[in-house]
Amino acid sequence: MQSLGLPISAQGIDKLHNVLPAQLQKQVQQQWSQLESLIKQCHVLNQRNGVLSANFTELLCQLYEPEAKSLYAFPHLMQD
C-alpha cells in the first residue's frame, strides 16, 4: 500500500478498489470481504482458544497440586 502511495487503512483499500477495472473491482471486493470475515472468525476462535487453554491449565494445576498458584510450580509439566 505504501509503495502505491496509499494509506494503510480502509480508505486506502477503498481507493485501490476504485482504480481497478469494474469487473476486477467486484471480484476483489468479494475476496476482500471474505478475507475480512475470515480474519474476524479467526480472532474470535483465538480468543476462545486462549480462554479454554487458561481454564485447562488451571484444571491441571488443581488436579496435580490443589494448593499451587502457578504453572511454574510444576517443572515436570514444562519438560518436553
N, CA, C and O atoms as a Maestro MAE file, in Angstrom:
{
 s_m_m2io_version
 :::
 2.0.0
}

f_m_ct {
 s_m_title
 :::
 protein
 m_atom[320] {
  # First column is atom index #
  i_m_mmod_type
  r_m_x_coord
  r_m_y_coord
  r_m_z_coord
  i_m_residue_number
  s_m_chain_name
  s_m_pdb_residue_name
  s_m_pdb_atom_name
  i_m_atomic_number
  :::
  1 25 0.826 -1.167 0.000 1 A "MET " " N  " 7
  2 3 0.000 0.000 0.000 1 A "MET " " CA " 6
  3 2 0.883 1.247 0.000 1 A "MET " " C  " 6
  4 15 0.646 2.194 -0.750 1 A "MET " " O  " 8
  5 25 1.895 1.226 0.849 2 A "GLN " " N  " 7
  6 3 2.777 2.391 0.909 2 A "GLN " " CA " 6
  7 2 3.476 2.632 -0.422 2 A "GLN " " C  " 6
  8 15 3.610 3.775 -0.860 2 A "GLN " " O  " 8
  9 25 3.920 1.564 -1.061 3 A "SER " " N  " 7
  10 3 4.622 1.730 -2.333 3 A "SER " " CA " 6
  11 2 3.693 2.272 -3.425 3 A "SER " " C  " 6
  12 15 4.161 2.825 -4.420 3 A "SER " " O  " 8
  13 25 2.392 2.116 -3.240 4 A "LEU " " N  " 7
  14 3 1.416 2.675 -4.174 4 A "LEU " " CA " 6
  15 2 1.007 4.094 -3.776 4 A "LEU " " C  " 6
  16 15 0.222 4.741 -4.471 4 A "LEU " " O  " 8
  17 25 1.542 4.566 -2.662 5 A "GLY " " N  " 7
  18 3 1.201 5.899 -2.192 5 A "GLY " " CA " 6
  19 2 -0.151 5.974 -1.522 5 A "GLY " " C  " 6
  20 15 -0.760 7.041 -1.443 5 A "GLY " " O  " 8
  21 25 -0.619 4.835 -1.040 6 A "LEU " " N  " 7
  22 3 -1.932 4.776 -0.402 6 A "LEU " " CA " 6
  23 2 -1.776 4.560 1.101 6 A "LEU " " C  " 6
  24 15 -0.853 3.880 1.550 6 A "LEU " " O  " 8
  25 25 -2.685 5.143 1.864 7 A "PRO " " N  " 7
  26 3 -2.617 4.911 3.317 7 A "PRO " " CA " 6
  27 2 -2.976 3.464 3.648 7 A "PRO " " C  " 6
  28 15 -3.770 2.828 2.954 7 A "PRO " " O  " 8
  29 25 -2.383 2.969 4.704 8 A "ILE " " N  " 7
  30 3 -2.682 1.612 5.161 8 A "ILE " " CA " 6
  31 2 -3.902 1.705 6.067 8 A "ILE " " C  " 6
  32 15 -3.797 1.756 7.293 8 A "ILE " " O  " 8
  33 25 -5.056 1.727 5.423 9 A "SER " " N  " 7
  34 3 -6.318 1.899 6.146 9 A "SER " " CA " 6
  35 2 -7.463 1.457 5.245 9 A "SER " " C  " 6
  36 15 -7.262 1.087 4.088 9 A "SER " " O  " 8
  37 25 -8.660 1.504 5.798 10 A "ALA " " N  " 7
  38 3 -9.850 1.173 4.999 10 A "ALA " " CA " 6
  39 2 -9.988 2.149 3.835 10 A "ALA " " C  " 6
  40 15 -10.421 1.765 2.748 10 A "ALA " " O  " 8
  41 25 -9.624 3.400 4.059 11 A "GLN " " N  " 7
  42 3 -9.709 4.396 2.985 11 A "GLN " " CA " 6
  43 2 -8.719 4.068 1.865 11 A "GLN " " C  " 6
  44 15 -9.031 4.263 0.690 11 A "GLN " " O  " 8
  45 25 -7.551 3.580 2.210 12 A "GLY " " N  " 7
  46 3 -6.566 3.181 1.210 12 A "GLY " " CA " 6
  47 2 -7.068 2.010 0.377 12 A "GLY " " C  " 6
  48 15 -6.881 1.978 -0.839 12 A "GLY " " O  " 8
  49 25 -7.701 1.054 1.032 13 A "ILE " " N  " 7
  50 3 -8.279 -0.097 0.320 13 A "ILE " " CA " 6
  51 2 -9.378 0.379 -0.624 13 A "ILE " " C  " 6
  52 15 -9.461 -0.064 -1.770 13 A "ILE " " O  " 8
  53 25 -10.221 1.286 -0.131 14 A "ASP " " N  " 7
  54 3 -11.288 1.830 -0.984 14 A "ASP " " CA " 6
  55 2 -10.713 2.526 -2.213 14 A "ASP " " C  " 6
  56 15 -11.219 2.354 -3.321 14 A "ASP " " O  " 8
  57 25 -9.667 3.301 -2.018 15 A "LYS " " N  " 7
  58 3 -9.032 3.998 -3.151 15 A "LYS " " CA " 6
  59 2 -8.464 2.994 -4.149 15 A "LYS " " C  " 6
  60 15 -8.584 3.180 -5.360 15 A "LYS " " O  " 8
  61 25 -7.851 1.942 -3.644 16 A "LEU " " N  " 7
  62 3 -7.294 0.909 -4.516 16 A "LEU " " CA " 6
  63 2 -8.408 0.236 -5.316 16 A "LEU " " C  " 6
  64 15 -8.279 0.042 -6.525 16 A "LEU " " O  " 8
  65 25 -9.479 -0.112 -4.651 17 A "HIS " " N  " 7
  66 3 -10.619 -0.744 -5.346 17 A "HIS " " CA " 6
  67 2 -11.174 0.165 -6.433 17 A "HIS " " C  " 6
  68 15 -11.547 -0.305 -7.508 17 A "HIS " " O  " 8
  69 25 -11.229 1.452 -6.161 18 A "ASN " " N  " 7
  70 3 -11.829 2.408 -7.105 18 A "ASN " " CA " 6
  71 2 -11.036 2.598 -8.390 18 A "ASN " " C  " 6
  72 15 -11.593 3.038 -9.396 18 A "ASN " " O  " 8
  73 25 -9.754 2.276 -8.378 19 A "VAL " " N  " 7
  74 3 -8.951 2.455 -9.596 19 A "VAL " " CA " 6
  75 2 -8.869 1.177 -10.430 19 A "VAL " " C  " 6
  76 15 -8.285 1.177 -11.514 19 A "VAL " " O  " 8
  77 25 -9.443 0.108 -9.935 20 A "LEU " " N  " 7
  78 3 -9.435 -1.156 -10.675 20 A "LEU " " CA " 6
  79 2 -10.533 -1.149 -11.740 20 A "LEU " " C  " 6
  80 15 -11.531 -0.444 -11.597 20 A "LEU " " O  " 8
  81 25 -10.352 -1.927 -12.799 21 A "PRO " " N  " 7
  82 3 -11.432 -2.076 -13.784 21 A "PRO " " CA " 6
  83 2 -12.683 -2.638 -13.101 21 A "PRO " " C  " 6
  84 15 -12.580 -3.375 -12.121 21 A "PRO " " O  " 8
  85 25 -13.868 -2.286 -13.625 22 A "ALA " " N  " 7
  86 3 -15.142 -2.624 -12.989 22 A "ALA " " CA " 6
  87 2 -15.282 -4.111 -12.660 22 A "ALA " " C  " 6
  88 15 -15.678 -4.459 -11.547 22 A "ALA " " O  " 8
  89 25 -14.966 -4.981 -13.600 23 A "GLN " " N  " 7
  90 3 -15.121 -6.418 -13.350 23 A "GLN " " CA " 6
  91 2 -14.166 -6.879 -12.249 23 A "GLN " " C  " 6
  92 15 -14.527 -7.699 -11.405 23 A "GLN " " O  " 8
  93 25 -12.976 -6.357 -12.267 24 A "LEU " " N  " 7
  94 3 -11.989 -6.721 -11.252 24 A "LEU " " CA " 6
  95 2 -12.368 -6.130 -9.897 24 A "LEU " " C  " 6
  96 15 -12.121 -6.747 -8.860 24 A "LEU " " O  " 8
  97 25 -12.960 -4.948 -9.897 25 A "GLN " " N  " 7
  98 3 -13.400 -4.317 -8.647 25 A "GLN " " CA " 6
  99 2 -14.329 -5.244 -7.877 25 A "GLN " " C  " 6
  100 15 -14.154 -5.461 -6.678 25 A "GLN " " O  " 8
  101 25 -15.309 -5.782 -8.573 26 A "LYS " " N  " 7
  102 3 -16.304 -6.643 -7.929 26 A "LYS " " CA " 6
  103 2 -15.636 -7.888 -7.342 26 A "LYS " " C  " 6
  104 15 -15.913 -8.271 -6.205 26 A "LYS " " O  " 8
  105 25 -14.770 -8.504 -8.113 27 A "GLN " " N  " 7
  106 3 -14.086 -9.721 -7.662 27 A "GLN " " CA " 6
  107 2 -13.201 -9.428 -6.452 27 A "GLN " " C  " 6
  108 15 -13.216 -10.169 -5.469 27 A "GLN " " O  " 8
  109 25 -12.437 -8.354 -6.531 28 A "VAL " " N  " 7
  110 3 -11.531 -8.001 -5.428 28 A "VAL " " CA " 6
  111 2 -12.336 -7.637 -4.181 28 A "VAL " " C  " 6
  112 15 -11.957 -8.007 -3.070 28 A "VAL " " O  " 8
  113 25 -13.432 -6.923 -4.355 29 A "GLN " " N  " 7
  114 3 -14.268 -6.552 -3.210 29 A "GLN " " CA " 6
  115 2 -14.837 -7.795 -2.531 29 A "GLN " " C  " 6
  116 15 -14.867 -7.874 -1.303 29 A "GLN " " O  " 8
  117 25 -15.286 -8.761 -3.321 30 A "GLN " " N  " 7
  118 3 -15.810 -10.011 -2.749 30 A "GLN " " CA " 6
  119 2 -14.719 -10.758 -1.989 30 A "GLN " " C  " 6
  120 15 -14.948 -11.253 -0.885 30 A "GLN " " O  " 8
  121 25 -13.535 -10.836 -2.586 31 A "GLN " " N  " 7
  122 3 -12.430 -11.533 -1.927 31 A "GLN " " CA " 6
  123 2 -12.006 -10.799 -0.657 31 A "GLN " " C  " 6
  124 15 -11.698 -11.421 0.361 31 A "GLN " " O  " 8
  125 25 -11.994 -9.474 -0.731 32 A "TRP " " N  " 7
  126 3 -11.603 -8.682 0.434 32 A "TRP " " CA " 6
  127 2 -12.613 -8.878 1.577 32 A "TRP " " C  " 6
  128 15 -12.225 -9.025 2.735 32 A "TRP " " O  " 8
  129 25 -13.899 -8.879 1.242 33 A "SER " " N  " 7
  130 3 -14.938 -9.093 2.251 33 A "SER " " CA " 6
  131 2 -14.818 -10.479 2.874 33 A "SER " " C  " 6
  132 15 -14.987 -10.646 4.082 33 A "SER " " O  " 8
  133 25 -14.525 -11.468 2.036 34 A "GLN " " N  " 7
  134 3 -14.354 -12.830 2.544 34 A "GLN " " CA " 6
  135 2 -13.139 -12.897 3.471 34 A "GLN " " C  " 6
  136 15 -13.204 -13.516 4.532 34 A "GLN " " O  " 8
  137 25 -12.036 -12.266 3.078 35 A "LEU " " N  " 7
  138 3 -10.838 -12.251 3.914 35 A "LEU " " CA " 6
  139 2 -11.126 -11.572 5.250 35 A "LEU " " C  " 6
  140 15 -10.723 -12.066 6.303 35 A "LEU " " O  " 8
  141 25 -11.817 -10.451 5.206 36 A "GLU " " N  " 7
  142 3 -12.162 -9.727 6.425 36 A "GLU " " CA " 6
  143 2 -13.014 -10.599 7.352 36 A "GLU " " C  " 6
  144 15 -12.798 -10.621 8.564 36 A "GLU " " O  " 8
  145 25 -13.967 -11.304 6.786 37 A "SER " " N  " 7
  146 3 -14.819 -12.190 7.567 37 A "SER " " CA " 6
  147 2 -14.011 -13.329 8.205 37 A "SER " " C  " 6
  148 15 -14.210 -13.663 9.372 37 A "SER " " O  " 8
  149 25 -13.113 -13.909 7.434 38 A "LEU " " N  " 7
  150 3 -12.275 -14.998 7.958 38 A "LEU " " CA " 6
  151 2 -11.351 -14.512 9.073 38 A "LEU " " C  " 6
  152 15 -11.127 -15.222 10.054 38 A "LEU " " O  " 8
  153 25 -10.822 -13.312 8.921 39 A "ILE " " N  " 7
  154 3 -9.954 -12.745 9.965 39 A "ILE " " CA " 6
  155 2 -10.741 -12.549 11.254 39 A "ILE " " C  " 6
  156 15 -10.247 -12.850 12.341 39 A "ILE " " O  " 8
  157 25 -11.969 -12.042 11.134 40 A "LYS " " N  " 7
  158 3 -12.807 -11.842 12.319 40 A "LYS " " CA " 6
  159 2 -13.120 -13.183 12.989 40 A "LYS " " C  " 6
  160 15 -13.094 -13.289 14.215 40 A "LYS " " O  " 8
  161 25 -13.416 -14.202 12.181 41 A "GLN " " N  " 7
  162 3 -13.697 -15.531 12.728 41 A "GLN " " CA " 6
  163 2 -12.474 -16.083 13.451 41 A "GLN " " C  " 6
  164 15 -12.595 -16.653 14.536 41 A "GLN " " O  " 8
  165 25 -11.305 -15.916 12.854 42 A "CYS " " N  " 7
  166 3 -10.060 -16.389 13.482 42 A "CYS " " CA " 6
  167 2 -9.815 -15.688 14.808 42 A "CYS " " C  " 6
  168 15 -9.401 -16.311 15.785 42 A "CYS " " O  " 8
  169 25 -10.074 -14.388 14.832 43 A "HIS " " N  " 7
  170 3 -9.884 -13.626 16.069 43 A "HIS " " CA " 6
  171 2 -10.782 -14.172 17.183 43 A "HIS " " C  " 6
  172 15 -10.326 -14.376 18.308 43 A "HIS " " O  " 8
  173 25 -12.050 -14.406 16.870 44 A "VAL " " N  " 7
  174 3 -12.990 -14.943 17.859 44 A "VAL " " CA " 6
  175 2 -12.525 -16.325 18.325 44 A "VAL " " C  " 6
  176 15 -12.524 -16.611 19.522 44 A "VAL " " O  " 8
  177 25 -12.134 -17.171 17.387 45 A "LEU " " N  " 7
  178 3 -11.683 -18.521 17.750 45 A "LEU " " CA " 6
  179 2 -10.391 -18.483 18.560 45 A "LEU " " C  " 6
  180 15 -10.234 -19.272 19.493 45 A "LEU " " O  " 8
  181 25 -9.471 -17.593 18.231 46 A "ASN " " N  " 7
  182 3 -8.233 -17.465 19.002 46 A "ASN " " CA " 6
  183 2 -8.511 -16.993 20.423 46 A "ASN " " C  " 6
  184 15 -7.896 -17.473 21.375 46 A "ASN " " O  " 8
  185 25 -9.441 -16.051 20.562 47 A "GLN " " N  " 7
  186 3 -9.810 -15.587 21.896 47 A "GLN " " CA " 6
  187 2 -10.400 -16.748 22.711 47 A "GLN " " C  " 6
  188 15 -10.050 -16.946 23.874 47 A "GLN " " O  " 8
  189 25 -11.277 -17.486 22.094 48 A "ARG " " N  " 7
  190 3 -11.913 -18.630 22.771 48 A "ARG " " CA " 6
  191 2 -10.867 -19.687 23.132 48 A "ARG " " C  " 6
  192 15 -10.904 -20.249 24.226 48 A "ARG " " O  " 8
  193 25 -9.947 -19.953 22.226 49 A "ASN " " N  " 7
  194 3 -8.889 -20.921 22.487 49 A "ASN " " CA " 6
  195 2 -8.026 -20.486 23.677 49 A "ASN " " C  " 6
  196 15 -7.631 -21.309 24.503 49 A "ASN " " O  " 8
  197 25 -7.745 -19.199 23.751 50 A "GLY " " N  " 7
  198 3 -6.962 -18.692 24.883 50 A "GLY " " CA " 6
  199 2 -7.667 -18.918 26.207 50 A "GLY " " C  " 6
  200 15 -7.043 -19.318 27.190 50 A "GLY " " O  " 8
  201 25 -8.964 -18.663 26.231 51 A "VAL " " N  " 7
  202 3 -9.744 -18.876 27.452 51 A "VAL " " CA " 6
  203 2 -9.762 -20.363 27.811 51 A "VAL " " C  " 6
  204 15 -9.566 -20.731 28.970 51 A "VAL " " O  " 8
  205 25 -9.997 -21.205 26.820 52 A "LEU " " N  " 7
  206 3 -10.029 -22.651 27.087 52 A "LEU " " CA " 6
  207 2 -8.669 -23.161 27.555 52 A "LEU " " C  " 6
  208 15 -8.596 -24.007 28.447 52 A "LEU " " O  " 8
  209 25 -7.611 -22.660 26.969 53 A "SER " " N  " 7
  210 3 -6.260 -23.061 27.369 53 A "SER " " CA " 6
  211 2 -5.976 -22.654 28.818 53 A "SER " " C  " 6
  212 15 -5.420 -23.434 29.590 53 A "SER " " O  " 8
  213 25 -6.357 -21.446 29.173 54 A "ALA " " N  " 7
  214 3 -6.156 -20.979 30.550 54 A "ALA " " CA " 6
  215 2 -6.981 -21.824 31.520 54 A "ALA " " C  " 6
  216 15 -6.496 -22.201 32.587 54 A "ALA " " O  " 8
  217 25 -8.220 -22.119 31.151 55 A "ASN " " N  " 7
  218 3 -9.065 -22.951 32.007 55 A "ASN " " CA " 6
  219 2 -8.484 -24.348 32.174 55 A "ASN " " C  " 6
  220 15 -8.496 -24.900 33.274 55 A "ASN " " O  " 8
  221 25 -7.976 -24.919 31.092 56 A "PHE " " N  " 7
  222 3 -7.388 -26.253 31.144 56 A "PHE " " CA " 6
  223 2 -6.151 -26.255 32.043 56 A "PHE " " C  " 6
  224 15 -5.946 -27.180 32.828 56 A "PHE " " O  " 8
  225 25 -5.342 -25.223 31.921 57 A "THR " " N  " 7
  226 3 -4.146 -25.117 32.758 57 A "THR " " CA " 6
  227 2 -4.526 -25.035 34.225 57 A "THR " " C  " 6
  228 15 -3.911 -25.694 35.064 57 A "THR " " O  " 8
  229 25 -5.533 -24.234 34.541 58 A "GLU " " N  " 7
  230 3 -5.994 -24.145 35.927 58 A "GLU " " CA " 6
  231 2 -6.483 -25.503 36.431 58 A "GLU " " C  " 6
  232 15 -6.188 -25.900 37.559 58 A "GLU " " O  " 8
  233 25 -7.221 -26.200 35.596 59 A "LEU " " N  " 7
  234 3 -7.730 -27.517 35.970 59 A "LEU " " CA " 6
  235 2 -6.582 -28.483 36.253 59 A "LEU " " C  " 6
  236 15 -6.603 -29.204 37.250 59 A "LEU " " O  " 8
  237 25 -5.584 -28.496 35.374 60 A "LEU " " N  " 7
  238 3 -4.424 -29.372 35.600 60 A "LEU " " CA " 6
  239 2 -3.715 -29.025 36.902 60 A "LEU " " C  " 6
  240 15 -3.317 -29.912 37.658 60 A "LEU " " O  " 8
  241 25 -3.563 -27.760 37.152 61 A "CYS " " N  " 7
  242 3 -2.898 -27.341 38.393 61 A "CYS " " CA " 6
  243 2 -3.691 -27.802 39.611 61 A "CYS " " C  " 6
  244 15 -3.119 -28.258 40.602 61 A "CYS " " O  " 8
  245 25 -5.000 -27.680 39.526 62 A "GLN " " N  " 7
  246 3 -5.834 -28.113 40.656 62 A "GLN " " CA " 6
  247 2 -5.753 -29.624 40.855 62 A "GLN " " C  " 6
  248 15 -5.796 -30.105 41.987 62 A "GLN " " O  " 8
  249 25 -5.636 -30.371 39.765 63 A "LEU " " N  " 7
  250 3 -5.552 -31.825 39.873 63 A "LEU " " CA " 6
  251 2 -4.213 -32.275 40.435 63 A "LEU " " C  " 6
  252 15 -4.158 -33.176 41.272 63 A "LEU " " O  " 8
  253 25 -3.128 -31.646 39.975 64 A "TYR " " N  " 7
  254 3 -1.794 -32.070 40.409 64 A "TYR " " CA " 6
  255 2 -1.430 -31.523 41.780 64 A "TYR " " C  " 6
  256 15 -0.835 -32.247 42.578 64 A "TYR " " O  " 8
  257 25 -1.751 -30.322 42.072 65 A "GLU " " N  " 7
  258 3 -1.422 -29.663 43.333 65 A "GLU " " CA " 6
  259 2 -2.498 -28.643 43.632 65 A "GLU " " C  " 6
  260 15 -2.381 -27.499 43.194 65 A "GLU " " O  " 8
  261 25 -3.510 -28.997 44.338 66 A "PRO " " N  " 7
  262 3 -4.606 -28.060 44.593 66 A "PRO " " CA " 6
  263 2 -4.166 -26.747 45.245 66 A "PRO " " C  " 6
  264 15 -4.834 -25.727 45.075 66 A "PRO " " O  " 8
  265 25 -3.059 -26.751 45.983 67 A "GLU " " N  " 7
  266 3 -2.618 -25.535 46.664 67 A "GLU " " CA " 6
  267 2 -1.703 -24.674 45.804 67 A "GLU " " C  " 6
  268 15 -1.397 -23.542 46.180 67 A "GLU " " O  " 8
  269 25 -1.262 -25.180 44.664 68 A "ALA " " N  " 7
  270 3 -0.324 -24.428 43.812 68 A "ALA " " CA " 6
  271 2 -1.040 -23.259 43.153 68 A "ALA " " C  " 6
  272 15 -2.218 -23.356 42.808 68 A "ALA " " O  " 8
  273 25 -0.329 -22.162 42.983 69 A "LYS " " N  " 7
  274 3 -0.904 -20.963 42.382 69 A "LYS " " CA " 6
  275 2 -0.391 -20.716 40.964 69 A "LYS " " C  " 6
  276 15 -0.922 -19.859 40.258 69 A "LYS " " O  " 8
  277 25 0.636 -21.458 40.539 70 A "SER " " N  " 7
  278 3 1.257 -21.147 39.255 70 A "SER " " CA " 6
  279 2 1.668 -22.416 38.527 70 A "SER " " C  " 6
  280 15 2.082 -23.398 39.145 70 A "SER " " O  " 8
  281 25 1.548 -22.382 37.220 71 A "LEU " " N  " 7
  282 3 2.002 -23.493 36.389 71 A "LEU " " CA " 6
  283 2 3.492 -23.752 36.599 71 A "LEU " " C  " 6
  284 15 3.951 -24.891 36.510 71 A "LEU " " O  " 8
  285 25 4.235 -22.693 36.876 72 A "TYR " " N  " 7
  286 3 5.685 -22.823 37.016 72 A "TYR " " CA " 6
  287 2 6.071 -23.562 38.291 72 A "TYR " " C  " 6
  288 15 7.245 -23.868 38.497 72 A "TYR " " O  " 8
  289 25 5.111 -23.844 39.132 73 A "ALA " " N  " 7
  290 3 5.384 -24.645 40.319 73 A "ALA " " CA " 6
  291 2 5.557 -26.118 39.958 73 A "ALA " " C  " 6
  292 15 5.918 -26.935 40.805 73 A "ALA " " O  " 8
  293 25 5.294 -26.454 38.683 74 A "PHE " " N  " 7
  294 3 5.377 -27.837 38.224 74 A "PHE " " CA " 6
  295 2 6.404 -27.968 37.117 74 A "PHE " " C  " 6
  296 15 6.042 -27.999 35.940 74 A "PHE " " O  " 8
  297 25 7.683 -28.045 37.473 75 A "PRO " " N  " 7
  298 3 8.700 -28.129 36.419 75 A "PRO " " CA " 6
  299 2 8.515 -29.351 35.526 75 A "PRO " " C  " 6
  300 15 8.897 -29.309 34.356 75 A "PRO " " O  " 8
  301 25 7.937 -30.444 36.043 76 A "HIS " " N  " 7
  302 3 7.747 -31.640 35.206 76 A "HIS " " CA " 6
  303 2 6.754 -31.391 34.086 76 A "HIS " " C  " 6
  304 15 6.804 -32.085 33.070 76 A "HIS " " O  " 8
  305 25 5.843 -30.420 34.232 77 A "LEU " " N  " 7
  306 3 4.884 -30.108 33.160 77 A "LEU " " CA " 6
  307 2 5.534 -29.294 32.048 77 A "LEU " " C  " 6
  308 15 5.012 -29.234 30.935 77 A "LEU " " O  " 8
  309 25 6.667 -28.670 32.343 78 A "MET " " N  " 7
  310 3 7.318 -27.815 31.358 78 A "MET " " CA " 6
  311 2 8.328 -28.588 30.493 78 A "MET " " C  " 6
  312 15 8.873 -28.038 29.535 78 A "MET " " O  " 8
  313 25 8.572 -29.845 30.827 79 A "GLN " " N  " 7
  314 3 9.533 -30.631 30.071 79 A "GLN " " CA " 6
  315 2 8.894 -31.162 28.801 79 A "GLN " " C  " 6
  316 15 7.679 -31.341 28.721 79 A "GLN " " O  " 8
  317 25 9.744 -31.410 27.806 80 A "ASP " " N  " 7
  318 3 9.260 -31.979 26.530 80 A "ASP " " CA " 6
  319 2 9.005 -33.444 26.652 80 A "ASP " " C  " 6
  320 15 8.596 -34.083 25.682 80 A "ASP " " O  " 8
  :::
 }
 m_bond[319] {
  # First column is bond index #
  i_m_from
  i_m_to
  i_m_order
  :::
  1 1 2 1
  2 2 3 1
  3 3 4 2
  4 3 5 1
  5 5 6 1
  6 6 7 1
  7 7 8 2
  8 7 9 1
  9 9 10 1
  10 10 11 1
  11 11 12 2
  12 11 13 1
  13 13 14 1
  14 14 15 1
  15 15 16 2
  16 15 17 1
  17 17 18 1
  18 18 19 1
  19 19 20 2
  20 19 21 1
  21 21 22 1
  22 22 23 1
  23 23 24 2
  24 23 25 1
  25 25 26 1
  26 26 27 1
  27 27 28 2
  28 27 29 1
  29 29 30 1
  30 30 31 1
  31 31 32 2
  32 31 33 1
  33 33 34 1
  34 34 35 1
  35 35 36 2
  36 35 37 1
  37 37 38 1
  38 38 39 1
  39 39 40 2
  40 39 41 1
  41 41 42 1
  42 42 43 1
  43 43 44 2
  44 43 45 1
  45 45 46 1
  46 46 47 1
  47 47 48 2
  48 47 49 1
  49 49 50 1
  50 50 51 1
  51 51 52 2
  52 51 53 1
  53 53 54 1
  54 54 55 1
  55 55 56 2
  56 55 57 1
  57 57 58 1
  58 58 59 1
  59 59 60 2
  60 59 61 1
  61 61 62 1
  62 62 63 1
  63 63 64 2
  64 63 65 1
  65 65 66 1
  66 66 67 1
  67 67 68 2
  68 67 69 1
  69 69 70 1
  70 70 71 1
  71 71 72 2
  72 71 73 1
  73 73 74 1
  74 74 75 1
  75 75 76 2
  76 75 77 1
  77 77 78 1
  78 78 79 1
  79 79 80 2
  80 79 81 1
  81 81 82 1
  82 82 83 1
  83 83 84 2
  84 83 85 1
  85 85 86 1
  86 86 87 1
  87 87 88 2
  88 87 89 1
  89 89 90 1
  90 90 91 1
  91 91 92 2
  92 91 93 1
  93 93 94 1
  94 94 95 1
  95 95 96 2
  96 95 97 1
  97 97 98 1
  98 98 99 1
  99 99 100 2
  100 99 101 1
  101 101 102 1
  102 102 103 1
  103 103 104 2
  104 103 105 1
  105 105 106 1
  106 106 107 1
  107 107 108 2
  108 107 109 1
  109 109 110 1
  110 110 111 1
  111 111 112 2
  112 111 113 1
  113 113 114 1
  114 114 115 1
  115 115 116 2
  116 115 117 1
  117 117 118 1
  118 118 119 1
  119 119 120 2
  120 119 121 1
  121 121 122 1
  122 122 123 1
  123 123 124 2
  124 123 125 1
  125 125 126 1
  126 126 127 1
  127 127 128 2
  128 127 129 1
  129 129 130 1
  130 130 131 1
  131 131 132 2
  132 131 133 1
  133 133 134 1
  134 134 135 1
  135 135 136 2
  136 135 137 1
  137 137 138 1
  138 138 139 1
  139 139 140 2
  140 139 141 1
  141 141 142 1
  142 142 143 1
  143 143 144 2
  144 143 145 1
  145 145 146 1
  146 146 147 1
  147 147 148 2
  148 147 149 1
  149 149 150 1
  150 150 151 1
  151 151 152 2
  152 151 153 1
  153 153 154 1
  154 154 155 1
  155 155 156 2
  156 155 157 1
  157 157 158 1
  158 158 159 1
  159 159 160 2
  160 159 161 1
  161 161 162 1
  162 162 163 1
  163 163 164 2
  164 163 165 1
  165 165 166 1
  166 166 167 1
  167 167 168 2
  168 167 169 1
  169 169 170 1
  170 170 171 1
  171 171 172 2
  172 171 173 1
  173 173 174 1
  174 174 175 1
  175 175 176 2
  176 175 177 1
  177 177 178 1
  178 178 179 1
  179 179 180 2
  180 179 181 1
  181 181 182 1
  182 182 183 1
  183 183 184 2
  184 183 185 1
  185 185 186 1
  186 186 187 1
  187 187 188 2
  188 187 189 1
  189 189 190 1
  190 190 191 1
  191 191 192 2
  192 191 193 1
  193 193 194 1
  194 194 195 1
  195 195 196 2
  196 195 197 1
  197 197 198 1
  198 198 199 1
  199 199 200 2
  200 199 201 1
  201 201 202 1
  202 202 203 1
  203 203 204 2
  204 203 205 1
  205 205 206 1
  206 206 207 1
  207 207 208 2
  208 207 209 1
  209 209 210 1
  210 210 211 1
  211 211 212 2
  212 211 213 1
  213 213 214 1
  214 214 215 1
  215 215 216 2
  216 215 217 1
  217 217 218 1
  218 218 219 1
  219 219 220 2
  220 219 221 1
  221 221 222 1
  222 222 223 1
  223 223 224 2
  224 223 225 1
  225 225 226 1
  226 226 227 1
  227 227 228 2
  228 227 229 1
  229 229 230 1
  230 230 231 1
  231 231 232 2
  232 231 233 1
  233 233 234 1
  234 234 235 1
  235 235 236 2
  236 235 237 1
  237 237 238 1
  238 238 239 1
  239 239 240 2
  240 239 241 1
  241 241 242 1
  242 242 243 1
  243 243 244 2
  244 243 245 1
  245 245 246 1
  246 246 247 1
  247 247 248 2
  248 247 249 1
  249 249 250 1
  250 250 251 1
  251 251 252 2
  252 251 253 1
  253 253 254 1
  254 254 255 1
  255 255 256 2
  256 255 257 1
  257 257 258 1
  258 258 259 1
  259 259 260 2
  260 259 261 1
  261 261 262 1
  262 262 263 1
  263 263 264 2
  264 263 265 1
  265 265 266 1
  266 266 267 1
  267 267 268 2
  268 267 269 1
  269 269 270 1
  270 270 271 1
  271 271 272 2
  272 271 273 1
  273 273 274 1
  274 274 275 1
  275 275 276 2
  276 275 277 1
  277 277 278 1
  278 278 279 1
  279 279 280 2
  280 279 281 1
  281 281 282 1
  282 282 283 1
  283 283 284 2
  284 283 285 1
  285 285 286 1
  286 286 287 1
  287 287 288 2
  288 287 289 1
  289 289 290 1
  290 290 291 1
  291 291 292 2
  292 291 293 1
  293 293 294 1
  294 294 295 1
  295 295 296 2
  296 295 297 1
  297 297 298 1
  298 298 299 1
  299 299 300 2
  300 299 301 1
  301 301 302 1
  302 302 303 1
  303 303 304 2
  304 303 305 1
  305 305 306 1
  306 306 307 1
  307 307 308 2
  308 307 309 1
  309 309 310 1
  310 310 311 1
  311 311 312 2
  312 311 313 1
  313 313 314 1
  314 314 315 1
  315 315 316 2
  316 315 317 1
  317 317 318 1
  318 318 319 1
  319 319 320 2
  :::
 }
}
